[in-house]
Every structure is written in structure tokens, then in C-alpha cells.
Amino acid sequence: MTTFEVRGRGNQMGVTGTGDASVDNENDGLVPKRKIEIVCIEEELNKIVNSIASNASTGEPGDGKIFITDVLDVVRIRNVEKGQNAVW
């Protein structure tokens, strides 16, 4: 798991900025957010998604989204180990 402090903007309902995003020099209309990346085996996916969704939900706009993508392969640079063994 890796976390990032990021800024972004989507079609968030109920979020108001300091002005027109195109002229907002303070933060360019971007909202502070946190991005979390998790690489897991497929058997753990539903457990992780359900845990995040149930613990992160406030029921209000801006709770975020979970994007699920396939990781085609992993290569550990140090020894060129590949696949699941390179993750652990």
C-alpha cells in the first residue's frame, strides 16, 4: 500500500471553490485529496474493497471512488524477479 497527498477535481456535487477554477490562482480550483494504491492478489480484492468502502464512507459527496485495474506483471529491479514473488 502506498499513499499520496494529491490535488484534484471531479464532478463533485456540493463542493464550492473560491471562484472560477480557471482564474483561482490560490489552488487552480483543485481540492486536496488522498490517493491510496494497493496491489493485492485477486482472492483478497473483495475483502479490501469492502473494508475501504465501509470505513471511508460518510454518505456525503466527496467520499471518493475505488478504481480496480489489473496489474499485468511486476519486476523487482534488484534481482529481476517477476510475478507475485516480486510483490512480497
C-alpha positions in Angstrom: 0.0 0.0 0.0 1.2 3.5 -0.9 -0.5 6.8 -0.1 -0.1 10.1 -1.8 -1.2 13.6 -0.9 -2.7 14.9 -4.2 -5.0 17.7 -5.5 -7.8 17.1 -8.0 -11.2 18.0 -9.2 -14.1 15.9 -10.5 -17.9 16.4 -10.8 -18.3 16.7 -7.1 -21.8 17.8 -6.0 -21.9 20.3 -3.2 -18.3 21.4 -3.4 -17.8 25.1 -3.8 -14.5 26.7 -4.6 -13.1 30.2 -4.0 -14.2 31.2 -7.5 -13.9 30.2 -11.1 -11.4 27.4 -11.3 -9.8 29.0 -14.4 -8.9 32.1 -12.5 -8.4 30.7 -9.0 -4.7 31.4 -8.6 -4.5 30.0 -5.0 -5.1 26.4 -5.9 -6.3 26.3 -9.5 -9.7 25.1 -8.3 -8.2 21.8 -7.2 -9.3 20.1 -4.0 -6.8 18.5 -1.6 -7.3 14.7 -1.7 -5.5 11.5 -0.7 -4.7 8.7 -3.2 -4.1 5.2 -1.9 -2.7 2.5 -4.2 -3.0 -1.1 -3.1 -1.7 -4.1 -5.0 -3.2 -7.4 -3.9 -4.0 -10.9 -5.0 -7.4 -11.4 -6.6 -8.6 -13.5 -3.7 -8.2 -10.5 -1.3 -9.8 -7.9 -3.6 -13.4 -8.0 -2.3 -12.3 -8.0 1.3 -10.1 -4.9 0.7 -12.8 -3.1 -1.3 -15.5 -3.8 1.2 -13.2 -2.7 4.1 -12.3 0.6 2.4 -15.9 1.3 1.3 -17.4 0.7 4.8 -14.7 2.6 6.7 -14.3 5.6 4.4 -18.0 6.3 3.7 -19.6 9.4 5.3 -22.6 9.2 3.0 -21.7 12.7 1.7 -20.3 13.8 -1.7 -16.6 13.6 -1.9 -16.2 10.2 -0.2 -14.1 9.2 -3.2 -14.0 6.3 -5.6 -12.3 2.9 -5.8 -10.8 2.1 -9.2 -9.9 -1.6 -9.8 -7.3 -2.4 -12.5 -5.3 -5.4 -13.5 -1.5 -5.4 -12.9 0.0 -7.3 -15.8 3.3 -8.1 -14.2 5.7 -7.0 -11.5 9.5 -6.9 -11.8 11.7 -6.4 -8.7 14.6 -4.3 -10.1 17.3 -5.5 -7.7 17.2 -9.1 -9.0 14.8 -9.0 -11.9 12.4 -11.4 -10.0 9.0 -11.4 -11.6 5.4 -12.1 -10.8 3.8 -12.5 -7.3 7.1 -13.3 -5.7 8.4 -9.8 -6.7 5.5 -8.2 -4.7 6.3 -9.9 -1.4 
